[in-house]
């Protein structure tokens, strides 16, 4: 199966694609390539969105101050302005290559933590026989929808950038749930439980 067909079937949430990919020669290498590519694209899009948002806040801070002067004191606005400037300085001074590698490593760590949680639930709660490598492949291939974030690198609208990043993130989660359902023959409620556990578990352990 060629790469275009794999991507197309994953995006269409094909009901057999993940089972076929798990037994296809060279599929693991393809899944890693997709994961790395989507991580880079999402990171670049995220940095561009945050940078644009900070610039917008900086440019309109005086208007915000006039609008909300009753709710916030001048000291609070000065603190907010200082925070914006520090974040802008950090983003502008960050080395792009280092940031991408750091993001890829952080994503991999978060992925491993989340997949460990899912493995334990599948094994001991749902009485399945999950294989760690299969879980990795499902997760990596499920990031395919994040390839659609590319337009966020070129559009100037902050709203469209944020909307695209949000939509592809949700799409990726749905794709991951579809993969789990296919491979482990889960019910919808079980898939939802796994996704919720993945989200909260990763957030809690990642922030610890």
C-alpha positions in Angstrom: 0.0 0.0 0.0 1.5 3.3 -1.0 1.8 6.3 1.3 -0.9 8.4 -0.4 -3.4 5.5 0.0 -2.5 5.1 3.6 -3.0 8.7 4.4 -6.2 8.9 2.4 -7.7 5.8 4.2 -6.7 7.1 7.7 -8.2 10.5 6.9 -11.4 8.8 5.8 -11.4 6.8 9.1 -11.4 3.5 7.1 -12.6 0.7 9.3 -9.9 -1.8 8.4 -6.8 0.4 7.8 -5.1 -0.1 11.2 -5.5 -3.9 11.1 -3.9 -3.9 7.7 -1.1 -1.6 8.7 -0.1 -3.6 11.7 0.8 -6.6 9.5 2.3 -4.6 6.6 6.1 -4.7 6.1 7.8 -1.4 6.8 4.7 0.1 8.4 6.5 0.9 11.6 9.1 3.1 9.8 6.3 4.9 8.0 4.4 5.5 11.2 7.6 7.0 12.8 8.1 9.3 9.7 4.5 10.5 10.0 4.8 11.1 13.7 8.0 13.2 13.3 6.5 15.1 10.4 3.3 16.0 12.2 5.2 16.9 15.3 7.3 19.4 13.4 4.3 20.9 11.6 2.2 21.2 14.7 5.1 22.8 16.6 5.8 25.3 13.9 2.1 26.2 13.6 1.8 26.5 17.4 4.8 28.8 17.6 3.5 30.9 14.8 0.1 31.2 16.4 1.4 32.0 19.9 3.9 34.6 18.4 1.0 36.2 16.4 -1.2 36.2 19.5 1.4 37.9 21.6 2.0 40.5 18.9 -1.7 41.2 18.8 -2.0 41.6 22.6 1.0 43.8 22.6 -0.4 46.1 19.9 -3.8 46.3 21.5 -2.8 46.5 25.2 -3.6 50.1 25.5 -7.1 49.6 24.1 -7.6 46.7 26.5 -6.4 48.9 29.4 -8.9 51.6 28.5 -11.7 49.0 28.1 -11.1 47.2 31.3 -9.6 50.0 33.5 -12.3 49.5 36.1 -11.6 45.8 36.5 -7.7 45.9 36.5 -5.3 48.3 38.1 -2.4 49.9 36.2 0.0 47.7 38.1 -1.8 44.6 36.9 -1.6 45.8 33.3 2.1 46.6 33.7 2.6 43.1 35.0 0.7 41.6 32.1 2.7 43.7 29.6 6.0 42.6 31.1 4.8 39.0 30.8 4.0 39.5 27.1 7.4 41.1 26.5 9.2 38.2 28.2 7.4 35.6 26.2 8.1 37.5 23.0 11.8 37.7 23.9 11.9 34.0 24.7 10.2 33.0 21.4 12.2 35.3 19.2 15.5 34.2 20.8 14.7 30.5 20.7 16.7 28.5 18.2 14.2 26.9 15.8 16.1 23.6 15.4 16.5 23.2 19.2 12.8 24.0 19.7 11.7 21.4 17.2 13.9 18.7 18.8 12.7 19.7 22.2 9.0 19.6 21.1 9.5 16.2 19.4 11.1 14.8 22.6 8.3 16.2 24.8 5.7 14.7 22.4 7.4 11.4 22.5 7.6 11.4 26.3 3.9 12.4 26.6 3.0 9.7 24.0 4.8 7.0 26.0 3.2 8.0 29.2 -0.3 8.0 27.6 0.3 4.7 25.9 1.4 3.1 29.2 -1.9 4.2 30.7 -3.8 2.8 27.8 -1.8 -0.5 27.9 -2.6 -1.0 31.5 -6.3 -0.3 31.0 -6.5 -2.6 28.0 -4.6 -5.4 29.8 -6.1 -5.4 33.2 -9.6 -3.7 32.8 -10.6 -4.8 29.3 -8.7 -8.1 29.4 -7.1 -7.6 26.0 -3.6 -8.6 24.9 -2.1 -5.3 23.7 1.3 -5.3 22.1 3.4 -2.1 22.9 4.7 -1.8 19.3 1.1 -2.0 17.9 0.0 0.7 20.3 2.9 2.9 19.1 2.0 2.3 15.5 -1.7 3.1 16.0 -0.7 6.3 17.8 1.8 7.4 15.3 -0.5 6.7 12.3 -3.3 8.5 14.1 -1.3 11.7 14.0 -1.8 11.8 10.2 -4.7 14.3 10.3 -2.1 16.8 11.8 -0.7 17.0 8.2 -3.7 19.1 7.4 -2.3 21.9 9.7 0.0 23.1 6.9 -2.3 26.0 5.8 -1.8 27.5 9.4 1.8 28.2 8.4 0.7 30.5 5.6 -2.6 32.2 6.6 -2.3 35.5 8.5 -5.6 35.2 10.4 -5.1 34.3 14.0 -8.6 32.9 14.2 -8.0 30.5 11.2 -4.6 29.4 12.6 -6.1 28.6 16.0 -9.1 26.9 14.4 -7.0 24.7 12.2 -4.7 23.7 15.1 -7.8 22.8 17.2 -9.6 20.9 14.4 -6.6 18.7 13.4 -5.9 18.0 17.1 -9.5 16.7 17.6 -9.3 14.9 14.2 -6.2 13.1 15.4 -7.8 12.0 18.7 -10.8 10.7 16.8 -8.5 8.8 14.4 -6.6 7.3 17.4 -9.9 6.2 18.9 -10.9 4.6 15.6 -7.6 2.7 15.5 -8.1 1.4 19.0 -11.6 0.3 18.3 -10.6 -1.5 15.2 -7.6 -3.4 16.6 -9.0 -4.3 20.0 -12.7 -4.6 19.0 -13.8 -2.1 21.6 -17.2 -0.5 22.3 -17.6 3.2 21.9 -17.8 3.8 25.6 -14.6 1.9 26.1 -12.9 4.0 23.5 -14.1 7.2 25.2 -12.8 5.9 28.5 -9.4 5.3 27.0 -9.2 8.7 25.4 -10.3 10.4 28.6 -7.7 8.4 30.6 -5.0 9.3 28.0 -5.8 13.0 28.1 -6.0 13.4 31.9 -3.3 10.9 32.7 -0.8 12.6 30.3 -1.7 16.0 31.6 -1.3 15.0 35.3 1.9 13.0 34.9 3.4 15.4 32.4 2.9 18.4 34.7 4.2 16.5 37.8 
